[in-house]
């Protein structure tokens, strides 16, 4: 009995053989993944294990204490903290790695500070022209939060 192979069958055989070759390479580098014949897409197998293969997380907080504690506890060589002063935001990338040994950069801590009422009030008058009366009233309203310094910082 003879069977004819059409183009679809030949393409499927080719894909299976090619995927097998890709999977051999993946196993040699020790990756926990598999390539399936469908466009040779790599699939991570971590979701099928009881535990993760490596630690990663994404802390997001408005607490400076929590941010610094998390960042210090998990800091490693290559950890970097990026600060955006204009938006009152900081991001620590705890597994960024180094140029010689780059990390995955998927373990982060993000600090986003909230604007307090006094700070928002200060921003509302910053750079604005105010009359002496309106500025005096503003200073009177927010006097509990203001501290004056001379040219020497005293």
Backbone as a chain_set.jsonl record, in Angstrom:
{"seq": "XXXXXXXXXXXXXXXXXXXXXXXXXXXXXXXXXXXXXXXXXXXXXXXXXXXXXXXXXXXXXXXXXXXXXXXXXXXXXXXXXXXXXXXXXXXXXXXXXXXXXXXXXXXXXXXXXXXXXXXXXXXXXXXXXXXXXXXXXXXXXXXXXXXXXXXXXX", "coords": {"N": [[0.858, -1.162, 0.0], [0.678, 2.109, -0.917], [1.367, 5.41, 0.121], [0.602, 8.72, -0.499], [2.438, 11.679, -0.111], [1.422, 14.837, 0.579], [1.95, 18.415, 0.119], [1.351, 19.661, 2.541], [1.729, 17.656, 4.491], [4.462, 17.207, 4.147], [5.461, 19.7, 4.911], [4.699, 19.696, 7.613], [6.238, 17.575, 8.618], [8.775, 18.642, 8.173], [8.653, 20.862, 9.896], [8.429, 19.569, 12.404], [10.891, 18.206, 12.559], [12.656, 20.377, 12.465], [11.874, 21.766, 14.803], [12.637, 19.886, 16.684], [15.405, 20.079, 16.454], [15.791, 22.712, 17.379], [14.883, 22.378, 20.009], [16.849, 20.655, 20.989], [19.038, 22.377, 21.093], [18.049, 24.222, 22.974], [17.9, 22.561, 25.251], [20.61, 22.051, 25.651], [21.605, 24.505, 26.541], [20.445, 24.676, 28.955], [17.951, 25.783, 29.426], [14.638, 26.134, 30.656], [12.46, 25.511, 28.721], [10.529, 25.053, 25.721], [10.402, 24.488, 22.213], [7.784, 24.728, 20.006], [6.409, 23.31, 17.028], [4.767, 25.129, 15.698], [5.452, 27.858, 14.129], [7.854, 27.868, 15.447], [7.803, 28.92, 18.008], [8.95, 29.805, 21.217], [8.191, 28.345, 24.292], [7.783, 28.968, 27.675], [8.325, 26.841, 30.415], [7.925, 27.228, 33.075], [5.475, 27.774, 34.376], [4.379, 25.301, 34.822], [5.695, 24.154, 36.907], [6.135, 23.642, 40.482], [7.389, 25.729, 41.827], [8.911, 28.948, 41.155], [11.54, 29.501, 38.729], [13.415, 31.434, 39.257], [13.829, 34.301, 41.418], [11.613, 37.066, 41.221], [9.914, 40.166, 41.222], [7.497, 42.836, 41.767], [7.349, 45.474, 43.449], [5.247, 48.089, 44.426], [4.807, 51.166, 45.812], [3.921, 53.856, 48.101], [5.353, 54.399, 50.241], [8.309, 55.455, 51.619], [9.951, 54.137, 53.439], [9.237, 51.38, 53.092], [9.977, 51.054, 50.416], [12.791, 51.562, 50.487], [13.616, 49.546, 52.261], [12.901, 47.147, 50.904], [14.419, 47.491, 48.565], [17.058, 47.6, 49.598], [17.25, 45.093, 50.871], [17.121, 43.294, 48.73], [19.059, 44.091, 47.004], [21.696, 43.705, 44.664], [24.768, 43.02, 42.91], [24.993, 45.34, 40.371], [22.52, 46.463, 40.735], [20.333, 49.161, 40.219], [19.051, 52.443, 40.793], [16.627, 54.538, 39.583], [15.716, 57.859, 39.408], [13.026, 60.049, 39.145], [12.593, 63.129, 39.606], [10.81, 65.176, 38.928], [8.325, 63.932, 38.682], [8.089, 62.817, 41.142], [8.944, 60.15, 41.61], [10.521, 56.965, 41.851], [12.468, 54.224, 40.69], [13.773, 51.144, 41.445], [15.824, 48.834, 39.943], [16.379, 45.68, 40.515], [17.612, 43.413, 39.559], [19.163, 44.121, 37.378], [21.728, 43.693, 36.572], [25.074, 43.531, 35.173], [27.247, 44.978, 32.658], [28.842, 42.93, 31.684], [27.523, 40.699, 32.702], [24.481, 40.67, 32.128], [21.246, 41.131, 33.631], [17.788, 40.045, 34.04], [16.124, 42.146, 34.562], [13.565, 42.235, 35.732], [12.789, 42.359, 38.331], [11.63, 44.609, 40.362], [11.33, 47.687, 42.248], [9.075, 50.195, 42.916], [8.614, 53.536, 43.723], [6.206, 55.888, 44.332], [5.54, 58.959, 45.211], [3.016, 60.702, 47.072], [1.417, 63.801, 46.56], [1.302, 66.088, 49.107], [-1.095, 68.187, 50.809], [0.085, 70.706, 51.636], [2.332, 70.737, 49.9], [1.134, 70.69, 47.366], [-0.158, 73.148, 47.533], [2.058, 74.852, 47.591], [3.109, 74.342, 45.039], [1.08, 75.49, 43.561], [1.447, 78.242, 43.781], [3.973, 78.593, 42.91], [6.113, 80.21, 40.736], [4.127, 81.921, 39.908], [2.734, 85.203, 39.489], [1.996, 87.132, 42.22], [-0.041, 89.259, 44.186], [0.975, 91.463, 46.845], [-0.763, 91.255, 48.967], [-2.202, 88.821, 48.456], [-0.094, 86.991, 48.531], [0.787, 87.338, 51.162], [-1.466, 86.411, 52.513], [-1.443, 83.764, 51.672], [0.982, 82.876, 52.833], [0.3, 83.206, 55.506], [-1.77, 81.312, 55.715], [-0.387, 78.901, 55.323], [1.665, 78.866, 57.162], [2.455, 77.088, 59.186], [3.857, 75.154, 57.882], [6.07, 76.27, 56.759], [9.491, 77.194, 56.644], [12.035, 79.466, 57.16], [15.141, 80.408, 55.621], [18.41, 81.881, 55.686], [20.888, 83.393, 53.482], [23.094, 81.828, 54.029], [22.09, 79.416, 54.683], [21.141, 79.188, 57.217]], "CA": [[0.0, 0.0, 0.0], [1.504, 3.31, -0.974], [0.706, 6.632, 0.58], [1.152, 9.922, -1.115], [2.662, 12.804, 0.787], [1.158, 16.124, -0.053], [2.802, 19.513, 0.594], [1.049, 19.914, 3.949], [2.41, 16.625, 5.281], [5.909, 17.462, 4.063], [5.724, 20.882, 5.739], [4.581, 19.303, 9.013], [7.425, 16.776, 8.936], [9.887, 19.594, 8.224], [8.502, 21.653, 11.118], [8.747, 18.71, 13.548], [12.338, 17.965, 12.577], [13.29, 21.652, 12.817], [11.594, 22.029, 16.215], [13.477, 18.969, 17.45], [16.738, 20.675, 16.466], [15.752, 23.872, 18.275], [14.768, 21.87, 21.374], [18.161, 20.14, 21.391], [19.836, 23.552, 21.457], [17.495, 24.744, 24.225], [18.285, 21.676, 26.354], [22.05, 22.188, 25.884], [21.89, 25.72, 27.311], [19.824, 24.514, 30.27], [16.729, 26.575, 29.561], [13.414, 25.382, 30.92], [11.53, 25.954, 27.683], [10.39, 24.12, 24.608], [9.954, 25.101, 20.955], [6.743, 23.959, 19.339], [6.527, 23.48, 15.578], [3.99, 26.265, 15.21], [6.316, 29.031, 13.972], [9.005, 27.684, 16.34], [7.661, 29.801, 19.156], [9.492, 29.243, 22.452], [7.235, 28.365, 25.392], [8.393, 28.809, 28.992], [7.675, 25.75, 31.151], [7.9, 27.555, 34.494], [4.119, 27.729, 34.927], [4.019, 23.923, 35.141], [6.45, 23.739, 38.091], [5.592, 24.083, 41.761], [8.036, 26.983, 42.203], [9.547, 29.699, 40.08], [12.934, 29.162, 38.468], [14.225, 32.478, 39.866], [13.014, 35.301, 42.099], [11.322, 38.349, 40.599], [8.738, 40.776, 41.816], [7.238, 44.22, 41.38], [6.795, 46.241, 44.562], [4.816, 49.443, 44.096], [4.418, 51.721, 47.094], [4.095, 55.284, 48.357], [6.113, 54.438, 51.494], [9.765, 55.505, 51.433], [10.544, 53.075, 54.27], [9.042, 50.087, 52.426], [10.779, 51.071, 49.189], [14.219, 51.41, 50.8], [13.831, 48.23, 52.872], [12.836, 46.152, 49.825], [15.565, 47.703, 47.676], [18.294, 47.206, 50.294], [17.243, 43.647, 51.138], [17.278, 42.507, 47.506], [20.096, 44.683, 46.147], [22.753, 42.806, 44.221], [25.666, 43.726, 42.008], [24.283, 45.793, 39.186], [21.255, 47.108, 41.08], [20.319, 50.588, 39.918], [17.842, 53.179, 41.161], [16.393, 55.641, 38.661], [14.864, 58.827, 40.095], [12.346, 61.06, 38.341], [12.218, 64.123, 40.609], [9.65, 65.95, 38.473], [7.105, 63.158, 38.931], [8.189, 62.261, 42.497], [8.905, 58.705, 41.376], [11.811, 56.279, 41.775], [12.377, 52.799, 40.354], [14.979, 50.336, 41.627], [15.848, 47.598, 39.153], [17.208, 44.893, 41.422], [18.367, 42.385, 38.835], [19.579, 44.691, 36.094], [22.979, 43.035, 36.216], [26.188, 44.356, 34.726], [27.46, 44.884, 31.209], [29.37, 41.595, 31.404], [26.516, 39.699, 33.067], [23.191, 41.353, 32.221], [20.153, 40.412, 34.274], [16.501, 40.064, 33.344], [15.493, 43.443, 34.869], [12.138, 42.059, 35.996], [12.564, 42.448, 39.767], [11.682, 46.052, 40.543], [10.619, 48.373, 43.321], [8.674, 51.513, 42.43], [8.124, 54.477, 44.728], [5.477, 57.03, 43.768], [5.116, 59.764, 46.351], [1.78, 61.455, 46.918], [1.56, 65.222, 46.864], [0.544, 66.494, 50.282], [-1.81, 69.454, 50.616], [1.025, 71.839, 51.638], [3.172, 70.717, 48.697], [0.274, 71.111, 46.257], [-0.359, 74.594, 47.682], [3.309, 75.488, 47.173], [3.173, 74.254, 43.578], [0.079, 76.375, 42.957], [1.948, 79.623, 43.747], [5.324, 78.594, 42.346], [6.237, 80.812, 39.414], [2.99, 82.804, 39.624], [2.795, 86.572, 40.013], [0.995, 87.318, 43.262], [-0.018, 90.57, 44.845], [1.525, 91.38, 48.196], [-1.849, 90.816, 49.847], [-2.5, 87.394, 48.261], [1.052, 86.215, 49.008], [0.76, 87.406, 52.628], [-2.533, 85.499, 52.949], [-0.968, 82.386, 51.437], [1.985, 82.585, 53.878], [-0.437, 83.067, 56.762], [-2.507, 80.039, 55.67], [0.516, 77.748, 55.319], [2.807, 79.2, 58.026], [2.884, 75.91, 59.967], [4.682, 74.283, 57.04], [7.141, 77.062, 56.16], [10.696, 77.473, 57.424], [12.862, 80.404, 56.413], [16.594, 80.273, 55.692], [19.148, 83.007, 55.12], [21.766, 83.042, 52.364], [24.056, 80.817, 54.49], [21.377, 78.182, 55.0], [20.78, 79.183, 58.65]], "C": [[0.905, 1.226, 0.0], [0.678, 4.499, -0.507], [1.393, 7.816, -0.079], [1.317, 11.013, -0.064], [2.368, 14.092, 0.033], [2.038, 17.201, 0.593], [2.575, 19.796, 2.076], [1.774, 18.921, 4.841], [3.913, 16.858, 5.285], [6.278, 18.66, 4.931], [5.65, 20.547, 7.223], [5.782, 18.477, 9.452], [8.639, 17.694, 9.073], [9.842, 20.403, 9.521], [8.861, 20.838, 12.351], [10.248, 18.47, 13.668], [13.077, 19.237, 12.987], [13.087, 21.979, 14.29], [12.436, 21.13, 17.101], [14.895, 19.531, 17.544], [16.817, 21.869, 17.398], [15.685, 23.402, 19.722], [16.076, 21.27, 21.871], [19.066, 21.283, 21.818], [19.364, 24.123, 22.788], [17.928, 23.877, 25.4], [19.776, 21.786, 26.659], [22.384, 23.433, 26.694], [21.197, 25.7, 28.67], [18.573, 25.347, 30.482], [15.538, 25.658, 29.808], [12.326, 25.887, 29.986], [11.483, 24.892, 26.602], [9.927, 24.91, 23.381], [8.928, 24.182, 20.321], [6.783, 24.269, 17.846], [5.787, 24.691, 15.019], [4.854, 27.532, 15.227], [7.519, 29.008, 14.914], [8.968, 28.64, 17.529], [8.158, 29.085, 20.407], [8.454, 29.413, 23.557], [7.971, 28.084, 26.696], [7.612, 27.744, 29.771], [7.522, 26.041, 32.639], [6.508, 27.408, 35.108], [3.676, 26.316, 35.301], [4.759, 23.388, 36.367], [5.773, 24.238, 39.358], [6.131, 25.45, 42.147], [8.598, 27.685, 40.974], [10.985, 29.233, 39.908], [13.871, 30.179, 39.104], [13.287, 33.515, 40.471], [12.825, 36.533, 41.223], [10.033, 38.878, 41.222], [8.584, 42.206, 41.34], [6.543, 44.926, 42.54], [6.419, 47.625, 44.049], [4.242, 50.04, 45.37], [4.563, 53.238, 47.116], [4.907, 55.481, 49.631], [7.614, 54.397, 51.217], [10.434, 54.385, 52.223], [10.422, 51.706, 53.607], [9.901, 49.97, 51.17], [12.258, 50.833, 49.508], [14.504, 50.041, 51.414], [13.863, 47.137, 51.799], [14.07, 46.263, 48.929], [16.869, 47.263, 48.328], [18.366, 45.693, 50.488], [17.543, 42.823, 49.885], [18.347, 43.052, 46.564], [21.206, 43.679, 45.888], [23.689, 43.621, 43.342], [24.896, 44.093, 40.74], [22.928, 46.408, 39.476], [21.361, 48.603, 40.803], [18.985, 51.182, 40.353], [17.746, 54.399, 40.253], [15.357, 56.575, 39.283], [14.327, 59.855, 39.104], [11.791, 62.097, 39.315], [10.967, 64.899, 40.206], [8.333, 65.242, 38.768], [7.096, 62.486, 40.296], [8.112, 60.733, 42.462], [10.325, 58.16, 41.326], [11.564, 54.808, 41.471], [13.736, 52.165, 40.592], [14.833, 49.082, 40.78], [16.868, 46.704, 39.836], [17.986, 43.785, 40.74], [18.714, 42.875, 37.43], [20.859, 44.031, 35.611], [24.043, 44.036, 35.801], [26.318, 44.23, 33.21], [27.96, 43.489, 30.844], [28.361, 40.491, 31.684], [25.162, 40.381, 33.23], [22.128, 40.475, 32.878], [18.876, 40.531, 33.46], [15.747, 41.377, 33.546], [13.986, 43.313, 35.086], [11.838, 41.937, 37.49], [12.746, 43.919, 40.126], [10.956, 46.503, 41.799], [10.327, 49.775, 42.811], [8.101, 52.326, 43.58], [7.446, 55.623, 43.999], [4.91, 57.807, 44.94], [3.838, 60.528, 46.033], [2.054, 62.914, 47.276], [0.68, 65.546, 48.068], [-0.15, 67.82, 49.978], [-0.845, 70.647, 50.664], [1.895, 71.89, 50.377], [2.363, 71.157, 47.475], [0.021, 72.617, 46.31], [0.885, 75.357, 47.244], [3.437, 75.468, 45.653], [2.202, 75.226, 42.905], [0.544, 77.824, 42.897], [3.332, 79.723, 43.124], [5.317, 79.179, 40.934], [5.1, 81.743, 39.031], [3.259, 84.197, 40.182], [1.658, 86.724, 41.011], [1.089, 88.745, 43.791], [0.535, 90.37, 46.25], [0.471, 90.828, 49.151], [-2.102, 89.313, 49.698], [-1.341, 86.518, 48.727], [1.099, 86.204, 50.532], [-0.313, 86.466, 53.179], [-2.11, 84.043, 52.775], [0.032, 81.99, 52.517], [1.297, 82.382, 55.22], [-1.167, 81.721, 56.82], [-1.59, 78.832, 55.857], [1.729, 77.935, 56.232], [3.323, 77.999, 58.82], [3.851, 75.029, 59.19], [5.879, 75.007, 56.428], [8.281, 77.275, 57.14], [11.563, 78.381, 56.568], [14.344, 80.149, 56.641], [17.225, 81.54, 55.145], [20.077, 82.506, 54.02], [22.781, 81.967, 52.734], [23.388, 79.491, 54.849], [20.985, 78.074, 56.46], [19.378, 79.723, 58.865]], "O": [[1.798, 1.347, 0.839], [-0.533, 4.571, -0.716], [2.618, 7.874, -0.185], [0.434, 11.232, 0.766], [2.972, 14.392, -0.996], [2.791, 16.907, 1.522], [3.518, 20.138, 2.789], [2.372, 19.31, 5.845], [4.561, 16.72, 6.323], [7.301, 18.636, 5.615], [6.448, 21.054, 8.011], [6.29, 18.67, 10.557], [9.44, 17.531, 9.994], [10.87, 20.606, 10.167], [9.525, 21.347, 13.254], [10.804, 18.528, 14.765], [14.023, 19.177, 13.772], [14.02, 22.422, 14.96], [12.9, 21.559, 18.157], [15.517, 19.463, 18.604], [17.796, 22.027, 18.127], [16.36, 23.968, 20.582], [16.383, 21.366, 23.06], [19.788, 21.164, 22.808], [20.182, 24.471, 23.639], [18.29, 24.409, 26.449], [20.174, 21.63, 27.813], [23.348, 23.425, 27.46], [21.36, 26.635, 29.454], [18.181, 25.587, 31.624], [15.443, 24.564, 29.252], [11.402, 26.59, 30.396], [12.289, 23.961, 26.578], [9.164, 25.869, 23.495], [9.183, 22.994, 20.126], [7.151, 25.375, 17.45], [6.159, 25.214, 13.969], [4.958, 28.195, 16.259], [8.136, 30.048, 15.147], [10.01, 29.106, 17.989], [7.839, 27.918, 20.638], [7.904, 30.5, 23.736], [8.691, 27.092, 26.813], [6.381, 27.753, 29.778], [7.04, 25.19, 33.388], [6.382, 26.96, 36.248], [2.694, 26.152, 36.026], [4.476, 22.278, 36.818], [4.942, 25.145, 39.314], [5.406, 26.254, 42.733], [8.738, 27.092, 39.904], [11.575, 28.648, 40.816], [15.0, 29.839, 39.457], [12.117, 33.608, 40.101], [13.76, 36.987, 40.564], [9.184, 38.115, 41.684], [9.425, 42.726, 40.607], [5.315, 44.973, 42.609], [7.188, 48.255, 43.322], [3.302, 49.493, 45.947], [5.234, 53.826, 46.268], [5.124, 56.616, 50.055], [8.125, 53.43, 50.652], [11.374, 53.755, 51.738], [11.393, 50.951, 53.564], [10.479, 48.918, 50.896], [12.903, 49.999, 48.873], [15.535, 49.438, 51.115], [14.762, 46.296, 51.797], [14.687, 45.257, 48.579], [17.698, 46.622, 47.682], [19.419, 45.086, 50.292], [18.159, 41.762, 49.979], [18.525, 42.541, 45.458], [21.599, 42.913, 46.767], [23.422, 44.79, 43.064], [24.237, 43.252, 40.129], [22.243, 46.838, 38.548], [22.372, 49.229, 41.121], [17.941, 50.531, 40.295], [18.681, 55.196, 40.17], [14.26, 56.147, 39.642], [15.078, 60.448, 38.329], [10.664, 61.968, 39.794], [10.152, 65.243, 41.061], [7.333, 65.893, 39.072], [6.212, 61.68, 40.588], [7.328, 60.114, 43.182], [11.23, 58.821, 40.815], [10.584, 54.22, 41.93], [14.736, 52.592, 40.015], [13.843, 48.359, 40.887], [18.073, 46.939, 39.748], [18.944, 43.27, 41.316], [18.579, 42.152, 36.442], [21.06, 43.832, 34.413], [23.921, 45.236, 36.05], [25.59, 43.471, 32.571], [27.559, 42.927, 29.825], [28.339, 39.471, 30.994], [24.737, 40.644, 34.355], [22.109, 39.256, 32.71], [18.877, 41.048, 32.343], [14.831, 41.688, 32.784], [13.22, 44.183, 34.672], [10.767, 41.469, 37.875], [13.87, 44.416, 40.188], [10.094, 45.805, 42.335], [11.226, 50.465, 42.329], [7.223, 51.868, 44.311], [8.054, 56.258, 43.138], [3.943, 57.39, 45.578], [3.604, 60.944, 44.898], [2.83, 63.208, 48.185], [-0.528, 65.309, 48.052], [0.179, 68.491, 49.0], [-0.941, 71.529, 49.81], [2.161, 72.971, 49.85], [2.86, 71.915, 46.642], [-0.014, 73.285, 45.277], [0.777, 76.397, 46.595], [3.83, 76.465, 45.048], [2.471, 75.724, 41.812], [0.078, 78.574, 42.039], [3.81, 80.822, 42.842], [4.603, 78.699, 40.054], [5.108, 82.302, 37.934], [3.921, 84.354, 41.208], [0.497, 86.476, 40.686], [2.163, 89.344, 43.832], [0.559, 89.256, 46.773], [0.78, 90.03, 50.035], [-2.207, 88.604, 50.699], [-1.561, 85.429, 49.257], [1.415, 85.177, 51.133], [-0.098, 85.803, 54.193], [-2.387, 83.199, 53.627], [-0.053, 80.89, 53.064], [1.667, 81.49, 55.983], [-1.178, 81.066, 57.862], [-1.982, 77.848, 56.483], [2.722, 77.225, 56.082], [4.52, 77.913, 59.093], [4.587, 74.242, 59.785], [6.627, 74.41, 55.654], [8.056, 77.51, 58.327], [11.798, 78.102, 55.392], [14.751, 79.726, 57.723], [16.67, 82.195, 54.264], [20.052, 81.326, 53.671], [23.281, 81.264, 51.856], [24.06, 78.551, 55.273], [20.549, 77.015, 56.912], [18.911, 79.791, 60.002]]}, "num_chains": 1, "name": "protein.A"}
